[in-house]
Amino acid sequence: MQFRVPQFIDMEDKIIGPLTLKQFGYIVGAGGLSFIIWTFIPVKFIAVLVIIPVAGLFLALAFVKYNNRSFGELLESAFSYYTGAKVFTWAQPNPESSTQESHIDKIVADTTKQMIISKTDRDRIHDLSLGLDVFEHTQEKKEDRE
């Protein structure tokens, strides 16, 4: 039995001519905001200077894609990056750092090393005793055969 599998599910539907609903909304918003700016600013030269970047932003939001991401997602990511806290994962050690911290770090490292060595020694002793037990049992079997 064959089923039809939907294709291109990540593409938005073209609802109004060649435009998606989001693109059409951005264009209508740019036109409406441009009309409001043209109406309320009495000096038309200044109004045009304000309308051009505003309309350009809305048109970029509607049509521009960068690395398969919309311009709105790009602006959102840039805004969150510049306003968010920066996390540094590495910093060069400062030679004037307190000796108390370095002393504690040294004690922790030595203790960890001693724990690893004692565990390794216990494992070796266990392996040796197991080998001796097996060797003794094989010797007893050989003596029983003879």
Secondary structure, DSSP 8 states (H G I E B T S, - for coil): --------TTS--EEETTEEHHHHHHHHHHHHHHHHHHHH-SSHHHHHHHHHHHHHHHHHHHH-EETTEEHHHHHHHHHHHHHS----------TTS-HHHHHHHHHHHHHHHHHHHHHHHHHHHHHHHHHHHHHHHHHHHHHHH-
